[in-house]
Amino acid sequence: MSKPAPDSSPRARTFAPLRAPNASELIVRRIGEAIGSGVLAPGEQLPSELELATMLAVAPMTLRQAIAILREAGLVETRRGKNGGTFVSANVVDALAARKRRVDRGSLRELSDWRRAVSGEAAALAAERIDRDRLDQLDGFAEAARRQADEGFPAFRLADSRFHLAIAEASGSARLAAAETAVQAELGEVLAAIPAPVRARRASTGGHVPILAAIHDGDAAAAREATVRHVEATYDWVVGLSAAPRARQSPSSFRRRVT
Protein backbone atom coordinates (compact mmCIF):
# COMPACT_ATOMS: atom_id res chain seq x y z
CA MET A 1 0.00 0.00 0.00
CA SER A 2 1.53 3.33 -1.06
CA LYS A 3 2.03 6.12 1.44
CA PRO A 4 -0.21 9.20 1.12
CA ALA A 5 1.52 12.14 -0.54
CA PRO A 6 2.88 14.67 1.95
CA ASP A 7 0.87 17.87 2.38
CA SER A 8 2.58 20.49 0.20
CA SER A 9 0.05 23.30 0.72
CA PRO A 10 1.28 26.81 1.62
CA ARG A 11 -0.13 26.36 5.14
CA ALA A 12 1.73 23.07 5.63
CA ARG A 13 4.99 24.61 4.39
CA THR A 14 4.53 27.54 6.78
CA PHE A 15 4.69 25.18 9.76
CA ALA A 16 7.11 22.59 8.35
CA PRO A 17 10.31 21.88 10.32
CA LEU A 18 13.20 24.30 9.84
CA ARG A 19 16.73 23.08 9.25
CA ALA A 20 18.95 26.15 9.34
CA PRO A 21 21.14 27.99 11.86
CA ASN A 22 19.24 31.29 11.48
CA ALA A 23 15.96 29.73 12.59
CA SER A 24 14.53 32.86 14.21
CA GLU A 25 14.91 34.92 11.04
CA LEU A 26 13.45 32.10 8.93
CA ILE A 27 10.41 31.87 11.20
CA VAL A 28 9.84 35.60 10.80
CA ARG A 29 10.20 35.32 7.04
CA ARG A 30 8.03 32.22 6.72
CA ILE A 31 5.15 33.45 8.88
CA GLY A 32 5.49 36.99 7.54
CA GLU A 33 5.25 35.70 3.95
CA ALA A 34 2.27 33.55 4.89
CA ILE A 35 0.50 36.60 6.34
CA GLY A 36 1.53 38.88 3.49
CA SER A 37 0.34 36.40 0.85
CA GLY A 38 -2.95 35.60 2.58
CA VAL A 39 -2.14 32.01 3.58
CA LEU A 40 -2.76 33.04 7.20
CA ALA A 41 -5.90 35.16 7.48
CA PRO A 42 -6.53 38.23 9.67
CA GLY A 43 -7.65 37.14 13.14
CA GLU A 44 -6.49 33.54 12.64
CA GLN A 45 -4.99 31.87 15.72
CA LEU A 46 -1.56 30.29 15.40
CA PRO A 47 -0.75 27.01 17.14
CA SER A 48 0.39 27.36 20.75
CA GLU A 49 4.04 28.23 21.35
CA LEU A 50 4.84 24.66 22.37
CA GLU A 51 2.99 23.17 19.40
CA LEU A 52 4.54 25.64 16.97
CA ALA A 53 8.06 25.12 18.32
CA THR A 54 7.58 21.36 17.93
CA MET A 55 6.20 21.70 14.39
CA LEU A 56 9.09 23.93 13.33
CA ALA A 57 11.65 21.83 15.22
CA VAL A 58 13.09 24.85 17.05
CA ALA A 59 13.69 25.76 20.68
CA PRO A 60 10.81 27.59 22.42
CA MET A 61 13.11 30.59 23.03
CA THR A 62 13.88 30.82 19.31
CA LEU A 63 10.19 30.78 18.52
CA ARG A 64 9.42 33.45 21.15
CA GLN A 65 12.06 35.74 19.65
CA ALA A 66 10.50 35.40 16.21
CA ILE A 67 6.97 35.96 17.51
CA ALA A 68 8.16 39.09 19.35
CA ILE A 69 9.55 40.50 16.09
CA LEU A 70 6.31 39.75 14.27
CA ARG A 71 4.34 41.33 17.12
CA GLU A 72 6.43 44.53 17.04
CA ALA A 73 5.87 44.69 13.29
CA GLY A 74 2.12 44.63 13.88
CA LEU A 75 1.57 41.34 12.06
CA VAL A 76 0.54 39.27 15.09
CA GLU A 77 -0.88 40.00 18.52
CA THR A 78 -0.79 38.01 21.74
CA ARG A 79 -3.85 37.74 23.95
CA ARG A 80 -3.89 36.55 27.55
CA GLY A 81 -6.50 34.57 29.43
CA LYS A 82 -8.61 31.49 28.82
CA ASN A 83 -9.00 32.13 25.11
CA GLY A 84 -5.57 33.63 24.70
CA GLY A 85 -2.77 32.83 22.31
CA THR A 86 -1.05 34.35 19.31
CA PHE A 87 -3.24 35.58 16.48
CA VAL A 88 -2.67 37.21 13.12
CA SER A 89 -3.56 40.84 13.81
CA ALA A 90 -7.19 41.56 13.04
CA ASN A 91 -6.13 44.80 11.35
CA VAL A 92 -3.20 43.25 9.51
CA VAL A 93 -4.48 44.59 6.19
CA ASP A 94 -4.04 48.11 7.59
CA ALA A 95 -0.53 47.26 8.78
CA LEU A 96 0.34 45.94 5.34
CA ALA A 97 -1.17 49.00 3.69
CA ALA A 98 0.87 51.35 5.87
CA ARG A 99 4.20 49.96 4.67
CA LYS A 100 5.80 52.25 2.15
CA ARG A 101 9.05 51.83 0.33
CA ARG A 102 10.72 53.28 -2.70
CA VAL A 103 9.90 51.33 -5.86
CA ASP A 104 13.06 50.65 -7.81
CA ARG A 105 12.35 49.93 -11.47
CA GLY A 106 15.29 47.56 -11.84
CA SER A 107 14.19 45.51 -8.84
CA LEU A 108 10.62 45.51 -10.09
CA ARG A 109 11.81 44.27 -13.48
CA GLU A 110 13.69 41.42 -11.82
CA LEU A 111 10.67 40.54 -9.72
CA SER A 112 8.45 40.58 -12.80
CA ASP A 113 10.87 38.32 -14.70
CA TRP A 114 10.90 35.89 -11.77
CA ARG A 115 7.12 36.07 -11.60
CA ARG A 116 6.83 35.33 -15.34
CA ALA A 117 8.87 32.17 -14.85
CA VAL A 118 7.15 30.97 -11.67
CA SER A 119 3.55 32.04 -12.25
CA GLY A 120 3.63 31.31 -15.97
CA GLU A 121 4.81 27.74 -15.52
CA ALA A 122 2.43 27.22 -12.60
CA ALA A 123 -0.52 28.28 -14.77
CA ALA A 124 0.61 26.02 -17.62
CA LEU A 125 0.87 22.99 -15.34
CA ALA A 126 -2.42 23.86 -13.63
CA ALA A 127 -4.13 23.81 -17.03
CA GLU A 128 -2.83 20.27 -17.55
CA ARG A 129 -3.34 18.90 -14.05
CA ILE A 130 -6.17 20.70 -12.27
CA ASP A 131 -9.11 18.61 -11.06
CA ARG A 132 -12.74 19.67 -10.79
CA ASP A 133 -12.66 20.47 -7.08
CA ARG A 134 -9.64 22.73 -7.44
CA LEU A 135 -11.13 24.33 -10.53
CA ASP A 136 -14.29 25.22 -8.61
CA GLN A 137 -12.12 26.60 -5.80
CA LEU A 138 -10.12 28.67 -8.28
CA ASP A 139 -13.33 30.11 -9.71
CA GLY A 140 -14.28 31.16 -6.18
CA PHE A 141 -10.95 32.87 -5.56
CA ALA A 142 -11.22 34.74 -8.87
CA GLU A 143 -14.72 35.95 -7.97
CA ALA A 144 -13.57 37.01 -4.49
CA ALA A 145 -10.75 39.09 -5.98
CA ARG A 146 -13.21 40.69 -8.41
CA ARG A 147 -15.55 41.66 -5.57
CA GLN A 148 -12.75 43.00 -3.40
CA ALA A 149 -11.46 45.28 -6.15
CA ASP A 150 -14.05 47.88 -5.13
CA GLU A 151 -13.61 47.38 -1.37
CA GLY A 152 -10.11 48.76 -0.76
CA PHE A 153 -6.60 47.78 -1.68
CA PRO A 154 -5.45 45.72 1.35
CA ALA A 155 -8.39 43.31 1.23
CA PHE A 156 -8.13 43.11 -2.56
CA ARG A 157 -4.42 42.37 -2.36
CA LEU A 158 -4.98 39.35 -0.11
CA ALA A 159 -7.78 38.04 -2.35
CA ASP A 160 -5.64 38.52 -5.46
CA SER A 161 -2.75 36.68 -3.85
CA ARG A 162 -4.98 33.76 -2.89
CA PHE A 163 -6.04 33.41 -6.53
CA HIS A 164 -2.45 33.10 -7.73
CA LEU A 165 -1.51 30.78 -4.88
CA ALA A 166 -4.43 28.52 -5.81
CA ILE A 167 -3.10 28.27 -9.36
CA ALA A 168 0.33 27.32 -8.06
CA GLU A 169 -1.19 24.68 -5.80
CA ALA A 170 -3.12 23.28 -8.75
CA SER A 171 0.15 22.87 -10.65
CA GLY A 172 0.98 19.93 -8.40
CA SER A 173 4.52 21.25 -7.85
CA ALA A 174 5.44 21.95 -4.23
CA ARG A 175 8.47 23.99 -5.33
CA LEU A 176 6.43 26.17 -7.65
CA ALA A 177 3.86 26.70 -4.90
CA ALA A 178 6.61 27.73 -2.46
CA ALA A 179 8.12 30.09 -5.04
CA GLU A 180 4.71 31.63 -5.76
CA THR A 181 4.22 32.31 -2.05
CA ALA A 182 7.52 34.22 -1.97
CA VAL A 183 6.62 36.07 -5.19
CA GLN A 184 3.28 37.19 -3.81
CA ALA A 185 4.78 38.32 -0.50
CA GLU A 186 7.40 40.46 -2.27
CA LEU A 187 4.87 41.76 -4.77
CA GLY A 188 2.61 42.78 -1.88
CA GLU A 189 5.38 44.93 -0.43
CA VAL A 190 5.91 46.64 -3.78
CA LEU A 191 2.21 47.27 -4.35
CA ALA A 192 1.79 48.70 -0.85
CA ALA A 193 4.25 51.44 -1.79
CA ILE A 194 2.10 52.92 -4.53
CA PRO A 195 -1.41 54.30 -4.97
CA ALA A 196 -3.91 51.65 -6.06
CA PRO A 197 -6.99 53.24 -7.66
CA VAL A 198 -10.14 51.18 -8.05
CA ARG A 199 -9.69 51.20 -11.80
CA ALA A 200 -6.26 49.63 -11.51
CA ARG A 201 -7.62 46.94 -9.22
CA ARG A 202 -10.45 46.22 -11.63
CA ALA A 203 -8.02 46.02 -14.53
CA SER A 204 -5.93 43.55 -12.54
CA THR A 205 -8.89 41.24 -11.96
CA GLY A 206 -9.69 41.56 -15.66
CA GLY A 207 -6.32 39.96 -16.30
CA HIS A 208 -7.46 36.92 -14.33
CA VAL A 209 -10.22 36.15 -16.85
CA PRO A 210 -8.09 34.80 -19.74
CA ILE A 211 -5.88 32.88 -17.30
CA LEU A 212 -8.91 31.21 -15.78
CA ALA A 213 -10.43 30.51 -19.20
CA ALA A 214 -7.24 28.84 -20.44
CA ILE A 215 -7.04 26.67 -17.33
CA HIS A 216 -10.70 25.68 -17.81
CA ASP A 217 -9.88 24.75 -21.40
CA GLY A 218 -6.81 22.75 -20.39
CA ASP A 219 -4.68 24.92 -22.71
CA ALA A 220 -1.23 25.12 -21.10
CA ALA A 221 0.30 27.44 -23.70
CA ALA A 222 -2.60 29.90 -23.48
CA ALA A 223 -2.51 29.81 -19.66
CA ARG A 224 1.20 30.66 -19.66
CA GLU A 225 0.74 33.40 -22.25
CA ALA A 226 -2.19 34.97 -20.38
CA THR A 227 -0.20 34.91 -17.13
CA VAL A 228 2.80 36.59 -18.73
CA ARG A 229 0.52 39.28 -20.13
CA HIS A 230 -0.99 39.75 -16.67
CA VAL A 231 2.47 40.07 -15.09
CA GLU A 232 3.57 42.63 -17.68
CA ALA A 233 0.35 44.62 -17.23
CA THR A 234 1.00 44.74 -13.49
CA TYR A 235 4.55 45.92 -14.16
CA ASP A 236 3.27 48.70 -16.40
CA TRP A 237 0.73 50.11 -13.95
CA VAL A 238 3.05 49.80 -10.97
CA VAL A 239 5.70 51.80 -12.84
CA GLY A 240 3.11 54.35 -13.89
CA LEU A 241 1.36 54.74 -10.54
CA SER A 242 4.57 54.80 -8.51
CA ALA A 243 5.33 58.12 -10.20
CA ALA A 244 1.93 59.59 -9.28
CA PRO A 245 1.56 62.01 -6.34
CA ARG A 246 -0.10 60.77 -3.18
CA ALA A 247 -3.48 62.07 -2.14
CA ARG A 248 -3.35 65.50 -0.50
CA GLN A 249 0.15 66.19 -1.79
CA SER A 250 0.78 69.51 -3.39
CA PRO A 251 2.51 69.55 -6.79
CA SER A 252 5.63 70.98 -5.17
CA SER A 253 5.86 68.03 -2.75
CA PHE A 254 5.72 65.45 -5.51
CA ARG A 255 8.83 63.32 -5.95
CA ARG A 256 9.25 60.58 -8.53
CA ARG A 257 9.30 57.22 -6.74
CA VAL A 258 10.72 55.04 -9.46
CA THR A 259 14.42 55.13 -10.18
C-alpha positions as CSV (number, residue, x, y, z in Angstrom):
1,M,0.0,0.0,0.0
2,S,1.5,3.3,-1.1
3,K,2.0,6.1,1.4
4,P,-0.2,9.2,1.1
5,A,1.5,12.1,-0.5
6,P,2.9,14.7,1.9
7,D,0.9,17.9,2.4
8,S,2.6,20.5,0.2
9,S,0.0,23.3,0.7
10,P,1.3,26.8,1.6
11,R,-0.1,26.4,5.1
12,A,1.7,23.1,5.6
13,R,5.0,24.6,4.4
14,T,4.5,27.5,6.8
15,F,4.7,25.2,9.8
16,A,7.1,22.6,8.4
17,P,10.3,21.9,10.3
18,L,13.2,24.3,9.8
19,R,16.7,23.1,9.3
20,A,18.9,26.2,9.3
21,P,21.1,28.0,11.9
22,N,19.2,31.3,11.5
23,A,16.0,29.7,12.6
24,S,14.5,32.9,14.2
25,E,14.9,34.9,11.0
26,L,13.4,32.1,8.9
27,I,10.4,31.9,11.2
28,V,9.8,35.6,10.8
29,R,10.2,35.3,7.0
30,R,8.0,32.2,6.7
31,I,5.2,33.5,8.9
32,G,5.5,37.0,7.5
33,E,5.3,35.7,4.0
34,A,2.3,33.6,4.9
35,I,0.5,36.6,6.3
36,G,1.5,38.9,3.5
37,S,0.3,36.4,0.8
38,G,-2.9,35.6,2.6
39,V,-2.1,32.0,3.6
40,L,-2.8,33.0,7.2
41,A,-5.9,35.2,7.5
42,P,-6.5,38.2,9.7
43,G,-7.6,37.1,13.1
44,E,-6.5,33.5,12.6
45,Q,-5.0,31.9,15.7
46,L,-1.6,30.3,15.4
47,P,-0.8,27.0,17.1
48,S,0.4,27.4,20.8
49,E,4.0,28.2,21.3
50,L,4.8,24.7,22.4
51,E,3.0,23.2,19.4
52,L,4.5,25.6,17.0
53,A,8.1,25.1,18.3
54,T,7.6,21.4,17.9
55,M,6.2,21.7,14.4
56,L,9.1,23.9,13.3
57,A,11.6,21.8,15.2
58,V,13.1,24.8,17.0
59,A,13.7,25.8,20.7
60,P,10.8,27.6,22.4
61,M,13.1,30.6,23.0
62,T,13.9,30.8,19.3
63,L,10.2,30.8,18.5
64,R,9.4,33.4,21.1
65,Q,12.1,35.7,19.6
66,A,10.5,35.4,16.2
67,I,7.0,36.0,17.5
68,A,8.2,39.1,19.4
69,I,9.5,40.5,16.1
70,L,6.3,39.8,14.3
71,R,4.3,41.3,17.1
72,E,6.4,44.5,17.0
73,A,5.9,44.7,13.3
74,G,2.1,44.6,13.9
75,L,1.6,41.3,12.1
76,V,0.5,39.3,15.1
77,E,-0.9,40.0,18.5
78,T,-0.8,38.0,21.7
79,R,-3.9,37.7,24.0
80,R,-3.9,36.5,27.5
81,G,-6.5,34.6,29.4
82,K,-8.6,31.5,28.8
83,N,-9.0,32.1,25.1
84,G,-5.6,33.6,24.7
85,G,-2.8,32.8,22.3
86,T,-1.0,34.4,19.3
87,F,-3.2,35.6,16.5
88,V,-2.7,37.2,13.1
89,S,-3.6,40.8,13.8
90,A,-7.2,41.6,13.0
91,N,-6.1,44.8,11.4
92,V,-3.2,43.3,9.5
93,V,-4.5,44.6,6.2
94,D,-4.0,48.1,7.6
95,A,-0.5,47.3,8.8
96,L,0.3,45.9,5.3
97,A,-1.2,49.0,3.7
98,A,0.9,51.3,5.9
99,R,4.2,50.0,4.7
100,K,5.8,52.3,2.1
101,R,9.0,51.8,0.3
102,R,10.7,53.3,-2.7
103,V,9.9,51.3,-5.9
104,D,13.1,50.7,-7.8
105,R,12.4,49.9,-11.5
106,G,15.3,47.6,-11.8
107,S,14.2,45.5,-8.8
108,L,10.6,45.5,-10.1
109,R,11.8,44.3,-13.5
110,E,13.7,41.4,-11.8
111,L,10.7,40.5,-9.7
112,S,8.4,40.6,-12.8
113,D,10.9,38.3,-14.7
114,W,10.9,35.9,-11.8
115,R,7.1,36.1,-11.6
116,R,6.8,35.3,-15.3
117,A,8.9,32.2,-14.9
118,V,7.2,31.0,-11.7
119,S,3.5,32.0,-12.3
120,G,3.6,31.3,-16.0
121,E,4.8,27.7,-15.5
122,A,2.4,27.2,-12.6
123,A,-0.5,28.3,-14.8
124,A,0.6,26.0,-17.6
125,L,0.9,23.0,-15.3
126,A,-2.4,23.9,-13.6
127,A,-4.1,23.8,-17.0
128,E,-2.8,20.3,-17.5
129,R,-3.3,18.9,-14.1
130,I,-6.2,20.7,-12.3
131,D,-9.1,18.6,-11.1
132,R,-12.7,19.7,-10.8
133,D,-12.7,20.5,-7.1
134,R,-9.6,22.7,-7.4
135,L,-11.1,24.3,-10.5
136,D,-14.3,25.2,-8.6
137,Q,-12.1,26.6,-5.8
138,L,-10.1,28.7,-8.3
139,D,-13.3,30.1,-9.7
140,G,-14.3,31.2,-6.2
141,F,-11.0,32.9,-5.6
142,A,-11.2,34.7,-8.9
143,E,-14.7,35.9,-8.0
144,A,-13.6,37.0,-4.5
145,A,-10.8,39.1,-6.0
146,R,-13.2,40.7,-8.4
147,R,-15.5,41.7,-5.6
148,Q,-12.7,43.0,-3.4
149,A,-11.5,45.3,-6.2
150,D,-14.1,47.9,-5.1
151,E,-13.6,47.4,-1.4
152,G,-10.1,48.8,-0.8
153,F,-6.6,47.8,-1.7
154,P,-5.4,45.7,1.4
155,A,-8.4,43.3,1.2
156,F,-8.1,43.1,-2.6
157,R,-4.4,42.4,-2.4
158,L,-5.0,39.4,-0.1
159,A,-7.8,38.0,-2.3
160,D,-5.6,38.5,-5.5
161,S,-2.7,36.7,-3.8
162,R,-5.0,33.8,-2.9
163,F,-6.0,33.4,-6.5
164,H,-2.5,33.1,-7.7
165,L,-1.5,30.8,-4.9
166,A,-4.4,28.5,-5.8
167,I,-3.1,28.3,-9.4
168,A,0.3,27.3,-8.1
169,E,-1.2,24.7,-5.8
170,A,-3.1,23.3,-8.7
171,S,0.2,22.9,-10.7
172,G,1.0,19.9,-8.4
173,S,4.5,21.3,-7.8
174,A,5.4,22.0,-4.2
175,R,8.5,24.0,-5.3
176,L,6.4,26.2,-7.6
177,A,3.9,26.7,-4.9
178,A,6.6,27.7,-2.5
179,A,8.1,30.1,-5.0
180,E,4.7,31.6,-5.8
181,T,4.2,32.3,-2.0
182,A,7.5,34.2,-2.0
183,V,6.6,36.1,-5.2
184,Q,3.3,37.2,-3.8
185,A,4.8,38.3,-0.5
186,E,7.4,40.5,-2.3
187,L,4.9,41.8,-4.8
188,G,2.6,42.8,-1.9
189,E,5.4,44.9,-0.4
190,V,5.9,46.6,-3.8
191,L,2.2,47.3,-4.4
192,A,1.8,48.7,-0.9
193,A,4.3,51.4,-1.8
194,I,2.1,52.9,-4.5
195,P,-1.4,54.3,-5.0
196,A,-3.9,51.6,-6.1
197,P,-7.0,53.2,-7.7
198,V,-10.1,51.2,-8.0
199,R,-9.7,51.2,-11.8
200,A,-6.3,49.6,-11.5
201,R,-7.6,46.9,-9.2
202,R,-10.5,46.2,-11.6
203,A,-8.0,46.0,-14.5
204,S,-5.9,43.6,-12.5
205,T,-8.9,41.2,-12.0
206,G,-9.7,41.6,-15.7
207,G,-6.3,40.0,-16.3
208,H,-7.5,36.9,-14.3
209,V,-10.2,36.2,-16.9
210,P,-8.1,34.8,-19.7
211,I,-5.9,32.9,-17.3
212,L,-8.9,31.2,-15.8
213,A,-10.4,30.5,-19.2
214,A,-7.2,28.8,-20.4
215,I,-7.0,26.7,-17.3
216,H,-10.7,25.7,-17.8
217,D,-9.9,24.7,-21.4
218,G,-6.8,22.8,-20.4
219,D,-4.7,24.9,-22.7
220,A,-1.2,25.1,-21.1
221,A,0.3,27.4,-23.7
222,A,-2.6,29.9,-23.5
223,A,-2.5,29.8,-19.7
224,R,1.2,30.7,-19.7
225,E,0.7,33.4,-22.2
226,A,-2.2,35.0,-20.4
227,T,-0.2,34.9,-17.1
228,V,2.8,36.6,-18.7
229,R,0.5,39.3,-20.1
230,H,-1.0,39.8,-16.7
231,V,2.5,40.1,-15.1
232,E,3.6,42.6,-17.7
233,A,0.4,44.6,-17.2
234,T,1.0,44.7,-13.5
235,Y,4.6,45.9,-14.2
236,D,3.3,48.7,-16.4
237,W,0.7,50.1,-14.0
238,V,3.1,49.8,-11.0
239,V,5.7,51.8,-12.8
240,G,3.1,54.4,-13.9
241,L,1.4,54.7,-10.5
242,S,4.6,54.8,-8.5
243,A,5.3,58.1,-10.2
244,A,1.9,59.6,-9.3
245,P,1.6,62.0,-6.3
246,R,-0.1,60.8,-3.2
247,A,-3.5,62.1,-2.1
248,R,-3.3,65.5,-0.5
249,Q,0.2,66.2,-1.8
250,S,0.8,69.5,-3.4
251,P,2.5,69.5,-6.8
252,S,5.6,71.0,-5.2
253,S,5.9,68.0,-2.8
254,F,5.7,65.5,-5.5
255,R,8.8,63.3,-5.9
256,R,9.3,60.6,-8.5
257,R,9.3,57.2,-6.7
258,V,10.7,55.0,-9.5
259,T,14.4,55.1,-10.2
